[in-house]
Amino acid sequence: MTEDASIRMGVDIGGTFTDVVLEVGAEQFSIKVLTTYAAPEDAILDGLHQVCTKAGITPGQISQIIHGTTLATNALIERRGAKTALITTQGFRDVIEMRTESRFEQYDLNLNLPEPLLPRQHRFTVAERVDASGQVLIPLQRSDVEALAQRIKTAGFTSVAIGLIHSYLNDTHEKMIRDVLTSQLPDLMISLSSEVSPQMREYERFNTVVANAYIKPLMKSYLGRLKGRLNNEGVDCPIFLMHSGGGIISLENAADFPVRLVESGPAGGAVFAAHIAARYGLDKVLSFDMGGTTAKICLIKNQTPKTSRVFEVARTYRFKKGSGMPISIPVIDMVEIGAGGGSLAHVDAMHQIRVGPQSAGSEPGPACYARGGEIPAVTDADLVLGKLDPDNFAGGSIQLSTANSTSALENKLGKTLDMNATTAAFGLSEVVDENMANAARVHAVENGEDLAEYTMIAFGGAAPLHAGRLCEKLGVDRLLVPTGAGVGSAIGFLRAPFSFEANRSVYMRLSDFAPNVIATLLRELATEATGFVRNCDSQASINTQYKVYMRYIGQGWEIPIMLTEAQAMNPDAATFQRLFEQDYATLFGRVVDGMDIEITVWAVNATTPIEAVEPVELANQHTTASSDSTRMLFDAALGDSVAAKVVQRNTMRTGHTSQGPSIITEDETTIVVPSSRWAITQADGTIDVVRKG
């Protein structure tokens, strides 16, 4: 390996900031720059030059770039995709509009369901039918597809999603449509549901392939521009993308399956937290990632983030489950709420403070940015409460205006509620913290977990400001804030393995268990997943992880069951039943005797080995950290402002302690240590915040 081979860069585009991290051997350099919405690559290049200057290298010395982005998510939320058509089976044109007919707010008589991604006139049908066992009932006529191709051409569509009933079992008709369209319209971008999401449940599958087709031209164009701009700067190295499942895929695969990039930034954060958990030997961790636009909470057990195969993007109804767009792809399972530093506050009709999901982003940003914002954001409350230093925000690159924050809080909240700016700021902050605490509680209950047994790991620019208070609300005794917490997701990209999960729906009851069919199916999925990883690294060793989704007959949803390679290659019905009942009892407290069990989805994840970690030896000698100043800090538990010591994080050495209330500052974030806690610096620089005895 050459000297340059150890220089890697992680880039995370967020809703407010773009984070850039450079690793030069064992050294790490980072920078935060404001996200440039019109051309996101501008912020990347700005950050690239700044961080290279910090590190004393040239851009041409970088050997690898790993990138995560919210562009795919934002395009879906803001409906900024390409002119897209859906081709589906006759009689199923309105599946994406009918949804599942479930009511996410049962007693709201005026409930408005989200609009489908494509209007009805952009949805076309063909006469064909495959049954639930994959047998062709109505053959597809090539002439029908040729006629449809002309309609697609005349209407000027640039991207097409193809989603036929039961195509996850038999993809012949979908491939015929693709071949005809490609021959007649060679510039058309095409997405097949049997490739994007070969799983049962047509609503989720159709919605996923439509989302992929909708953002494919946008993402392909962006990734092409980014590669070109980097080449112009002398950066000629491989570029990889973080995907939502917590691994890395090639630029080419990302361009073909951009829907896999949804939630790529938060996934990097979960990988970062899992890496810290491994270093500290923690098996139960609550990952808390709060940036400028959203907050994300994830459960990490046995140093592995919990995953799911369906999640929702663009929830439109107070972030209620069921009110968004379901995307059926492998994803790290987390709860996300509109509570970031830029989340805006208002007073509702019942004279209650509400925060989010609207965000000030970076344009104009919170009122304190002095860029035209007039509505108070969470950052404005943090500034007025003393959590932030107006002269040293983002390493001093952004000067904050306390006067603007005070004015915004008084005008938008204080006048209506008869509060001064400090009280309004406290109310705003408590609402945000309670929203996040409630989200964490619900997420834990849904997964059968008790958060009192967990350790919190906080990262993201805003999380360390709020994590101490969140621990008080949740009854969590210990909080870790790692080095580089302000750019945690970007660091997580550099810790992630190359990986890809292949999955497929094949229905099977345990009473009809077919070991040979199962072993063949899992081998095929392993080959498919391994092929994607080989596109990134042709030489690396690859591990395979096997998973099946099981349920009792008659139930509406499945739970994931992990298999060892031996259990997957030598399948046994009794073993499958035992594993299912163990996990089912953990989640629901009991098993159901006398009922058959069925398997609906099979999945194989191919991944390169995760880098081994050095365990951290905890500090056993304590020395009070030096402080050369104090700042008035509003402590929620005390209900008043108190003089808090201000400690510079870069002066803290192993064993240095700081009793709360205190403030530990660095360029990219600030750690608020409440009066109920005290902090100690561990050997790797992590700030370990624990409850006072």
Protein Blocks (a to p, Z undefined) as FASTA:
>chain_A
ZZklmpccdddddfkbccddddehjbccdddddddfklmmlmmmmmmmmmmmmnopafkl
pgbdcdddfklmmmmmnopaccddddddehilmmmmnmnopafblklmkbccdddfbdfk
lpccddddddfkopafbdcdfklmmmmmmmmmmnopabdcdddehklmomklmmmmmmmm
mmmmmmbccddfklmmgcehjklmmmmmmmmmmmmmmmmmmmmmmmmmmmmnopacdddd
ddfkopacdfklmmmmmmlmgoklmmmmmmmmmmmmmmnopabdcdddddfkbccdddde
ehiacddfbdcehiabgoighiaccddddddddddddddfklccdddfkopacedjbdfk
jbnbjfklonopabdcfklmmmmnopacfklgghhlaccdfklmmmmmmmmmmmmnopaf
klmmmmmmmmmmmmmmmmmmmmmmmnopafklpccddedjklmmmmmmmmmmnopabdcd
dehklmmmmmmmmmpccdddddddddddfklgcfklmmmmmmmmmmmmmmmmmmmomkbc
cddddddddddehiabdcdddddfklmmmgcfklmmmmmmmmmmmmnopacehiacddfb
dcddddddddddddddddfbdcddddfbdcddddfklopacddddddfklpcghiacddd
dddddfkbccdddfkbccdddfkopacddddZZ
